[in-house]
């Protein structure tokens, strides 16, 4: 049974605030919440497929989207798609399209939050390789003596 209370306040300005008291909310264990859990396969190879790029948004062509004019760091979408398609996220951005009219633009980018587990798995894999090589070097040094 879930006991969670949400208080919703709507102000005159059209701003809606949500306050949630979750002290009585049902706790769900990770093992109950997630299914089909498995380790990330070949994380270093996935990262090696990514092509890091520096770019700017085309703010002249898409001024209504109000995209940042600052230089951006990211990854080529094609390389991300070949590394792991699940890393790509579709963004939807609403914009004014005239009086009382809204338009929506859709574009895809690599989701940096989804990249973090792949990076951690790659670091772990590399660390295992480093430890193995250290042992091998120690054995070779010992055999040489």
KAJO-V948747 format. One record per pair of residues at least 4 apart in sequence whose ideal C-beta (glycine too) atoms are under 7 Angstrom apart, sorted by the first residue. I is the first residue (numbers start at 1). GAP is how many residues later the second one is. Records with the same first field share a line. If there is no record, write none. Layout:
# KAJO-V948747
I=GAP + GAP
This chain:
# KAJO-V948747
1=25
2=23 + 24
3=21 + 22
4=16 + 17 + 18 + 20 + 21
5=16
6=12 + 13 + 14
7=12
8=8 + 10
9=8
10=6
11=4
28=4 + 5
29=4
30=4
40=77 + 78 + 81
42=4
43=4 + 75 + 78 + 79 + 82
44=4 + 78 + 81 + 82
45=4
46=37 + 38 + 72
47=71 + 72 + 75
49=30 + 33 + 34
50=25 + 29 + 30 + 33
51=24 + 25 + 28
52=23
53=21 + 22 + 23
54=17 + 19
55=17 + 19
56=13 + 15 + 16
57=10 + 11 + 15
58=4
59=4 + 8 + 10
62=5
64=31 + 32
65=28 + 30 + 40
68=4
74=35 + 36
75=4 + 5 + 35
76=4
77=4 + 11 + 31 + 32 + 33
78=4
79=4
80=7 + 8 + 30
81=4 + 7
83=4
84=34
86=28
87=23 + 24 + 27 + 28
88=20 + 22 + 23
89=19 + 20 + 22
90=16 + 18
91=16 + 18
92=12 + 14
93=11 + 12
94=8 + 10
95=8 + 10
96=6
97=4 + 5 + 6
110=5
115=4
116=4
117=4
118=4
119=4
120=4
121=4
122=4
123=4
124=4
125=4
126=4
127=4
128=4
129=4
130=4
131=4
132=4
133=4
134=4
135=4
136=4
137=4
138=4
139=4
140=4
141=4
